[in-house]
Amino acid sequence: MINHLKFIKEVKCGRIYRYSYKSCGSNFNDFTDTIFNKSKVPMGEMLYILFNLDNKSIKQMSEELISSRQAIHRIAKLFREVVSKKQKNS
C-alpha cells in the first residue's frame, strides 16, 4: 500500500511511523483517523482503560493511573462509542 503513496519521508517516532506525501505535503501517521489520534494518554493506559471498562469505575481507574477523571471518562466514552457502532453494524 505504501509504495503507491509516493511519500517523501518516513520518520520513526518511537514505535509510530510518520509519513509525508510528495504531491501535497500533507502528513499522517499510524494512528491518523483512529481514536488514538492526537491523544496525550499513553497507549498502555488506554489499553488498561479498555480492559477495565466493565470492572472498575472511572474514579477508581483515575486514581490508579494518576490521571484526571475527565481524561479517563473521555477515553472510556470513545471506546464505548466505537463498540456501540460495531455492534449496530453487525
TITORBA-728073 format. One record per atom (N, C-alpha, C, CB): residue number from 1; atom name; x, y, z; residue in three letters. Coordinates in Angstrom, 2 decimals. Glycine has a CB too. Example, Ala and Ser with C-alpha at 12.3 -4.5 7.8 and 13.67 -1.06 7.14 Angstrom:
<recs>
REC   pos   site        px        py        pz   code
REC     1      N     13.19     -5.69      7.80    ALA
REC     1     CA     12.30     -4.50      7.80    ALA
REC     1      C     13.20     -3.30      7.80    ALA
REC     1     CB     11.31     -4.47      9.05    ALA
REC     2      N     12.85     -2.25      7.08    SER
REC     2     CA     13.67     -1.06      7.14    SER
REC     2      C     12.90      0.03      7.87    SER
REC     2     CB     14.08     -0.60      5.72    SER
</recs>
This chain:
<recs>
REC   pos   site        px        py        pz   code
REC     1      N      0.82     -1.19      0.00    MET
REC     1     CA      0.00      0.00      0.00    MET
REC     1      C      0.87      1.26      0.00    MET
REC     1     CB     -0.93     -0.01      1.20    MET
REC     2      N      1.92      1.28      0.78    ILE
REC     2     CA      2.73      2.49      0.93    ILE
REC     2      C      3.47      2.82     -0.37    ILE
REC     2     CB      3.72      2.33      2.08    ILE
REC     3      N      3.81      1.84     -1.18    ASN
REC     3     CA      4.59      2.09     -2.39    ASN
REC     3      C      3.89      3.06     -3.34    ASN
REC     3     CB      4.86      0.78     -3.10    ASN
REC     4      N      2.57      2.98     -3.47    HIS
REC     4     CA      1.87      3.85     -4.42    HIS
REC     4      C      1.53      5.23     -3.84    HIS
REC     4     CB      0.62      3.18     -4.89    HIS
REC     5      N      1.85      5.48     -2.57    LEU
REC     5     CA      1.55      6.76     -1.96    LEU
REC     5      C      2.54      7.85     -2.35    LEU
REC     5     CB      1.52      6.62     -0.46    LEU
REC     6      N      3.71      7.46     -2.80    LYS
REC     6     CA      4.76      8.39     -3.19    LYS
REC     6      C      5.08      9.35     -2.05    LYS
REC     6     CB      4.34      9.17     -4.44    LYS
REC     7      N      5.40      8.79     -0.91    PHE
REC     7     CA      5.73      9.63      0.22    PHE
REC     7      C      7.18     10.06      0.14    PHE
REC     7     CB      5.46      8.91      1.54    PHE
REC     8      N      7.43     11.23      0.71    ILE
REC     8     CA      8.77     11.80      0.65    ILE
REC     8      C      9.63     11.36      1.82    ILE
REC     8     CB      8.70     13.31      0.60    ILE
REC     9      N      9.02     11.18      2.99    LYS
REC     9     CA      9.85     10.75      4.09    LYS
REC     9      C      9.04      9.90      5.06    LYS
REC     9     CB     10.47     11.95      4.81    LYS
REC    10      N      9.73      9.02      5.68    GLU
REC    10     CA      9.16      8.13      6.68    GLU
REC    10      C     10.04      8.28      7.91    GLU
REC    10     CB      9.10      6.62      6.18    GLU
REC    11      N      9.46      8.80      8.98    VAL
REC    11     CA     10.21      9.06     10.21    VAL
REC    11      C      9.63      8.20     11.31    VAL
REC    11     CB     10.17     10.56     10.59    VAL
REC    12      N     10.50      7.52     12.02    LYS
REC    12     CA     10.03      6.69     13.12    LYS
REC    12      C     10.12      7.49     14.41    LYS
REC    12     CB     10.85      5.38     13.23    LYS
REC    13      N      8.96      7.72     15.04    CYS
REC    13     CA      8.87      8.44     16.32    CYS
REC    13      C      8.52      7.41     17.38    CYS
REC    13     CB      7.80      9.60     16.27    CYS
REC    14      N      9.50      6.85     18.02    GLY
REC    14     CA      9.23      5.74     18.94    GLY
REC    14      C      8.84      4.53     18.13    GLY
REC    14     CB      8.10      6.11     19.96    GLY
REC    15      N      7.63      4.06     18.30    ARG
REC    15     CA      7.13      2.92     17.52    ARG
REC    15      C      6.13      3.34     16.47    ARG
REC    15     CB      6.49      1.89     18.44    ARG
REC    16      N      5.89      4.63     16.34    ILE
REC    16     CA      4.91      5.16     15.40    ILE
REC    16      C      5.64      5.76     14.21    ILE
REC    16     CB      4.00      6.21     16.08    ILE
REC    17      N      5.19      5.41     13.02    TYR
REC    17     CA      5.76      5.99     11.81    TYR
REC    17      C      4.96      7.20     11.36    TYR
REC    17     CB      5.82      4.94     10.69    TYR
REC    18      N      5.66      8.22     10.88    ARG
REC    18     CA      5.04      9.42     10.35    ARG
REC    18      C      5.42      9.50      8.87    ARG
REC    18     CB      5.50     10.71     11.14    ARG
REC    19      N      4.45      9.83      8.02    TYR
REC    19     CA      4.66      9.86      6.58    TYR
REC    19      C      4.30     11.24      6.03    TYR
REC    19     CB      3.83      8.76      5.89    TYR
REC    20      N      4.93     11.64      4.94    SER
REC    20     CA      4.61     12.88      4.24    SER
REC    20      C      4.43     12.58      2.76    SER
REC    20     CB      5.73     13.94      4.46    SER
REC    21      N      3.36     13.13      2.17    TYR
REC    21     CA      3.13     12.99      0.74    TYR
REC    21      C      4.01     13.98     -0.02    TYR
REC    21     CB      1.65     13.22      0.40    TYR
REC    22      N      4.57     13.53     -1.15    LYS
REC    22     CA      5.35     14.42     -2.01    LYS
REC    22      C      4.45     15.46     -2.67    LYS
REC    22     CB      6.10     13.62     -3.07    LYS
REC    23      N      3.33     15.00     -3.20    SER
REC    23     CA      2.49     15.87     -4.03    SER
REC    23      C      1.88     17.04     -3.29    SER
REC    23     CB      1.41     15.06     -4.65    SER
REC    24      N      1.35     16.81     -2.09    CYS
REC    24     CA      0.65     17.89     -1.39    CYS
REC    24      C      1.31     18.30     -0.08    CYS
REC    24     CB     -0.77     17.47     -1.11    CYS
REC    25      N      2.28     17.54      0.38    GLY
REC    25     CA      2.99     17.88      1.61    GLY
REC    25      C      2.24     17.56      2.89    GLY
REC    25     CB      3.30     19.31      1.59    GLY
REC    26      N      1.07     16.91      2.78    SER
REC    26     CA      0.33     16.58      4.00    SER
REC    26      C      0.99     15.41      4.73    SER
REC    26     CB     -1.15     16.23      3.66    SER
REC    27      N      0.73     15.34      6.02    ASN
REC    27     CA      1.33     14.32      6.87    ASN
REC    27      C      0.27     13.40      7.45    ASN
REC    27     CB      2.14     14.96      7.98    ASN
REC    28      N      0.67     12.19      7.77    PHE
REC    28     CA     -0.19     11.27      8.51    PHE
REC    28      C      0.71     10.30      9.25    PHE
REC    28     CB     -1.18     10.53      7.56    PHE
REC    29      N      0.12      9.61     10.23    ASN
REC    29     CA      0.89      8.60     10.96    ASN
REC    29      C      0.04      7.35     11.13    ASN
REC    29     CB      1.35      9.14     12.34    ASN
REC    30      N      0.58      6.39     11.86    ASP
REC    30     CA     -0.11      5.11     12.02    ASP
REC    30      C     -1.45      5.24     12.74    ASP
REC    30     CB      0.77      4.15     12.77    ASP
REC    31      N     -1.64      6.32     13.50    PHE
REC    31     CA     -2.88      6.50     14.27    PHE
REC    31      C     -3.85      7.49     13.64    PHE
REC    31     CB     -2.54      6.95     15.65    PHE
REC    32      N     -3.53      8.06     12.49    THR
REC    32     CA     -4.42      9.00     11.84    THR
REC    32      C     -5.77      8.34     11.60    THR
REC    32     CB     -3.82      9.51     10.51    THR
REC    33      N     -6.85      9.08     11.89    ASP
REC    33     CA     -8.24      8.62     11.73    ASP
REC    33      C     -8.58      7.44     12.64    ASP
REC    33     CB     -8.49      8.22     10.29    ASP
REC    34      N     -7.95      7.37     13.80    THR
REC    34     CA     -8.31      6.38     14.80    THR
REC    34      C     -8.62      7.11     16.10    THR
REC    34     CB     -7.16      5.33     15.01    THR
REC    35      N     -9.16      6.40     17.08    ILE
REC    35     CA     -9.45      7.05     18.36    ILE
REC    35      C     -8.17      7.38     19.12    ILE
REC    35     CB    -10.34      6.15     19.22    ILE
REC    36      N     -7.04      6.88     18.68    PHE
REC    36     CA     -5.76      7.17     19.33    PHE
REC    36      C     -5.11      8.43     18.79    PHE
REC    36     CB     -4.82      5.99     19.16    PHE
REC    37      N     -5.67      9.01     17.73    ASN
REC    37     CA     -5.10     10.19     17.09    ASN
REC    37      C     -5.08     11.37     18.05    ASN
REC    37     CB     -5.89     10.54     15.83    ASN
REC    38      N     -3.96     12.03     18.16    LYS
REC    38     CA     -3.74     13.23     18.97    LYS
REC    38      C     -4.01     13.04     20.46    LYS
REC    38     CB     -4.59     14.34     18.45    LYS
REC    39      N     -4.02     11.83     20.93    SER
REC    39     CA     -4.23     11.60     22.36    SER
REC    39      C     -2.90     11.71     23.08    SER
REC    39     CB     -4.86     10.21     22.60    SER
REC    40      N     -2.92     12.37     24.23    LYS
REC    40     CA     -1.72     12.51     25.04    LYS
REC    40      C     -1.63     11.42     26.10    LYS
REC    40     CB     -1.67     13.87     25.69    LYS
REC    41      N     -2.68     10.60     26.18    VAL
REC    41     CA     -2.69      9.49     27.14    VAL
REC    41      C     -1.87      8.35     26.55    VAL
REC    41     CB     -4.16      9.03     27.47    VAL
REC    42      N     -0.92      7.81     27.30    PRO
REC    42     CA     -0.09      6.71     26.77    PRO
REC    42      C     -0.94      5.49     26.37    PRO
REC    42     CB      0.94      6.29     27.83    PRO
REC    43      N     -0.46      4.80     25.36    MET
REC    43     CA     -1.18      3.63     24.82    MET
REC    43      C     -1.45      2.59     25.90    MET
REC    43     CB     -0.39      3.00     23.68    MET
REC    44      N     -0.49      2.35     26.78    GLY
REC    44     CA     -0.67      1.37     27.84    GLY
REC    44      C     -1.84      1.73     28.75    GLY
REC    44     CB      0.59      1.24     28.66    GLY
REC    45      N     -1.98      3.02     29.05    GLU
REC    45     CA     -3.10      3.46     29.89    GLU
REC    45      C     -4.42      3.32     29.15    GLU
REC    45     CB     -2.89      4.90     30.33    GLU
REC    46      N     -4.41      3.60     27.86    MET
REC    46     CA     -5.64      3.43     27.08    MET
REC    46      C     -6.09      1.96     27.07    MET
REC    46     CB     -5.42      3.92     25.63    MET
REC    47      N     -5.13      1.07     26.91    LEU
REC    47     CA     -5.48     -0.35     26.91    LEU
REC    47      C     -5.96     -0.78     28.29    LEU
REC    47     CB     -4.28     -1.20     26.48    LEU
REC    48      N     -5.37     -0.25     29.34    TYR
REC    48     CA     -5.81     -0.54     30.70    TYR
REC    48      C     -7.27     -0.12     30.88    TYR
REC    48     CB     -4.90      0.18     31.74    TYR
REC    49      N     -7.59      1.08     30.39    ILE
REC    49     CA     -8.98      1.57     30.47    ILE
REC    49      C     -9.91      0.66     29.69    ILE
REC    49     CB     -9.08      3.02     29.94    ILE
REC    50      N     -9.52      0.30     28.49    LEU
REC    50     CA    -10.34     -0.57     27.65    LEU
REC    50      C    -10.65     -1.89     28.33    LEU
REC    50     CB     -9.65     -0.83     26.31    LEU
REC    51      N     -9.62     -2.52     28.89    PHE
REC    51     CA     -9.80     -3.84     29.51    PHE
REC    51      C    -10.52     -3.78     30.85    PHE
REC    51     CB     -8.47     -4.50     29.68    PHE
REC    52      N    -10.61     -2.59     31.45    ASN
REC    52     CA    -11.25     -2.47     32.76    ASN
REC    52      C    -12.55     -1.67     32.74    ASN
REC    52     CB    -10.30     -1.83     33.72    ASN
REC    53      N    -13.08     -1.38     31.57    LEU
REC    53     CA    -14.31     -0.60     31.47    LEU
REC    53      C    -15.46     -1.20     32.27    LEU
REC    53     CB    -14.72     -0.47     30.02    LEU
REC    54      N    -15.60     -2.50     32.21    ASP
REC    54     CA    -16.73     -3.16     32.88    ASP
REC    54      C    -16.43     -3.54     34.32    ASP
REC    54     CB    -17.12     -4.39     32.11    ASP
REC    55      N    -15.17     -3.49     34.73    ASN
REC    55     CA    -14.78     -3.97     36.06    ASN
REC    55      C    -14.55     -2.86     37.08    ASN
REC    55     CB    -13.55     -4.79     35.95    ASN
REC    56      N    -14.19     -1.68     36.62    LYS
REC    56     CA    -13.79     -0.61     37.54    LYS
REC    56      C    -14.50      0.69     37.20    LYS
REC    56     CB    -12.28     -0.40     37.52    LYS
REC    57      N    -14.66      1.54     38.18    SER
REC    57     CA    -15.28      2.85     37.96    SER
REC    57      C    -14.26      3.81     37.36    SER
REC    57     CB    -15.85      3.41     39.28    SER
REC    58      N    -14.76      4.89     36.78    ILE
REC    58     CA    -13.89      5.94     36.24    ILE
REC    58      C    -13.02      6.50     37.36    ILE
REC    58     CB    -14.73      7.07     35.57    ILE
REC    59      N    -13.62      6.72     38.51    LYS
REC    59     CA    -12.88      7.27     39.65    LYS
REC    59      C    -11.75      6.35     40.07    LYS
REC    59     CB    -13.81      7.50     40.84    LYS
REC    60      N    -12.04      5.04     40.16    GLN
REC    60     CA    -11.01      4.08     40.57    GLN
REC    60      C     -9.87      4.04     39.56    GLN
REC    60     CB    -11.63      2.67     40.73    GLN
REC    61      N    -10.19      4.01     38.27    MET
REC    61     CA     -9.14      3.99     37.25    MET
REC    61      C     -8.32      5.28     37.27    MET
REC    61     CB     -9.74      3.77     35.85    MET
REC    62      N     -8.98      6.42     37.49    SER
REC    62     CA     -8.24      7.68     37.52    SER
REC    62      C     -7.27      7.72     38.70    SER
REC    62     CB     -9.20      8.86     37.60    SER
REC    63      N     -7.67      7.14     39.82    GLU
REC    63     CA     -6.78      7.08     40.98    GLU
REC    63      C     -5.61      6.14     40.73    GLU
REC    63     CB     -7.54      6.65     42.23    GLU
REC    64      N     -5.89      5.00     40.11    GLU
REC    64     CA     -4.83      4.02     39.83    GLU
REC    64      C     -3.83      4.54     38.79    GLU
REC    64     CB     -5.44      2.71     39.35    GLU
REC    65      N     -4.35      5.25     37.79    LEU
REC    65     CA     -3.49      5.74     36.70    LEU
REC    65      C     -2.93      7.13     36.97    LEU
REC    65     CB     -4.26      5.75     35.40    LEU
REC    66      N     -3.37      7.74     38.06    ILE
REC    66     CA     -2.97      9.11     38.40    ILE
REC    66      C     -3.27     10.04     37.23    ILE
REC    66     CB     -1.46      9.17     38.79    ILE
REC    67      N     -4.49      9.95     36.73    SER
REC    67     CA     -4.98     10.81     35.65    SER
REC    67      C     -6.29     11.44     36.09    SER
REC    67     CB     -5.16     10.00     34.32    SER
REC    68      N     -6.68     12.48     35.40    SER
REC    68     CA     -7.94     13.14     35.76    SER
REC    68      C     -9.13     12.26     35.38    SER
REC    68     CB     -8.05     14.51     35.06    SER
REC    69      N    -10.20     12.41     36.15    ARG
REC    69     CA    -11.42     11.66     35.83    ARG
REC    69      C    -11.95     12.06     34.46    ARG
REC    69     CB    -12.49     11.90     36.91    ARG
REC    70      N    -11.78     13.32     34.09    GLN
REC    70     CA    -12.25     13.79     32.79    GLN
REC    70      C    -11.53     13.06     31.65    GLN
REC    70     CB    -12.05     15.30     32.66    GLN
REC    71      N    -10.23     12.89     31.78    ALA
REC    71     CA     -9.46     12.20     30.74    ALA
REC    71      C     -9.88     10.74     30.63    ALA
REC    71     CB     -7.95     12.29     31.04    ALA
REC    72      N    -10.04     10.07     31.77    ILE
REC    72     CA    -10.45      8.67     31.77    ILE
REC    72      C    -11.86      8.54     31.20    ILE
REC    72     CB    -10.40      8.07     33.20    ILE
REC    73      N    -12.74      9.45     31.59    HIS
REC    73     CA    -14.12      9.43     31.10    HIS
REC    73      C    -14.17      9.62     29.58    HIS
REC    73     CB    -14.96     10.53     31.79    HIS
REC    74      N    -13.36     10.56     29.06    ARG
REC    74     CA    -13.33     10.82     27.62    ARG
REC    74      C    -12.88      9.58     26.85    ARG
REC    74     CB    -12.39     12.00     27.31    ARG
REC    75      N    -11.87      8.92     27.33    ILE
REC    75     CA    -11.36      7.72     26.66    ILE
REC    75      C    -12.37      6.59     26.75    ILE
REC    75     CB    -10.01      7.28     27.26    ILE
REC    76      N    -12.97      6.40     27.93    ALA
REC    76     CA    -13.97      5.35     28.10    ALA
REC    76      C    -15.15      5.60     27.17    ALA
REC    76     CB    -14.45      5.28     29.56    ALA
REC    77      N    -15.56      6.85     27.04    LYS
REC    77     CA    -16.67      7.20     26.15    LYS
REC    77      C    -16.33      6.87     24.70    LYS
REC    77     CB    -17.02      8.70     26.29    LYS
REC    78      N    -15.10      7.20     24.29    LEU
REC    78     CA    -14.68      6.88     22.91    LEU
REC    78      C    -14.73      5.38     22.65    LEU
REC    78     CB    -13.25      7.39     22.66    LEU
REC    79      N    -14.22      4.59     23.59    PHE
REC    79     CA    -14.24      3.14     23.42    PHE
REC    79      C    -15.67      2.62     23.34    PHE
REC    79     CB    -13.50      2.45     24.57    PHE
REC    80      N    -16.55      3.13     24.22    ARG
REC    80     CA    -17.94      2.67     24.21    ARG
REC    80      C    -18.64      3.04     22.91    ARG
REC    80     CB    -18.70      3.28     25.40    ARG
REC    81      N    -18.36      4.23     22.38    GLU
REC    81     CA    -18.95      4.64     21.11    GLU
REC    81      C    -18.51      3.74     19.96    GLU
REC    81     CB    -18.58      6.09     20.80    GLU
REC    82      N    -17.24      3.40     19.94    VAL
REC    82     CA    -16.73      2.52     18.88    VAL
REC    82      C    -17.37      1.14     18.98    VAL
REC    82     CB    -15.19      2.41     18.96    VAL
REC    83      N    -17.45      0.60     20.19    VAL
REC    83     CA    -18.06     -0.71     20.38    VAL
REC    83      C    -19.53     -0.67     19.99    VAL
REC    83     CB    -17.91     -1.18     21.85    VAL
REC    84      N    -20.22      0.38     20.36    SER
REC    84     CA    -21.64      0.52     20.04    SER
REC    84      C    -21.85      0.57     18.51    SER
REC    84     CB    -22.22      1.81     20.69    SER
REC    85      N    -21.01      1.31     17.81    LYS
REC    85     CA    -21.11      1.39     16.35    LYS
REC    85      C    -20.85      0.04     15.70    LYS
REC    85     CB    -20.14      2.42     15.80    LYS
REC    86      N    -19.86     -0.68     16.21    LYS
REC    86     CA    -19.54     -2.00     15.66    LYS
REC    86      C    -20.70     -2.97     15.85    LYS
REC    86     CB    -18.27     -2.57     16.33    LYS
REC    87      N    -21.34     -2.92     17.02    GLN
REC    87     CA    -22.47     -3.80     17.31    GLN
REC    87      C    -23.67     -3.47     16.42    GLN
REC    87     CB    -22.87     -3.70     18.79    GLN
REC    88      N    -23.91     -2.19     16.14    LYS
REC    88     CA    -25.01     -1.79     15.28    LYS
REC    88      C    -24.78     -2.22     13.84    LYS
REC    88     CB    -25.21     -0.28     15.36    LYS
REC    89      N    -23.53     -2.22     13.41    ASN
REC    89     CA    -23.20     -2.59     12.04    ASN
REC    89      C    -23.17     -4.09     11.83    ASN
REC    89     CB    -21.87     -1.99     11.65    ASN
REC    90      N    -23.14     -4.86     12.91    SER
REC    90     CA    -23.06     -6.32     12.78    SER
REC    90      C    -24.40     -6.94     12.53    SER
REC    90     CB    -22.45     -6.94     14.01    SER
</recs>
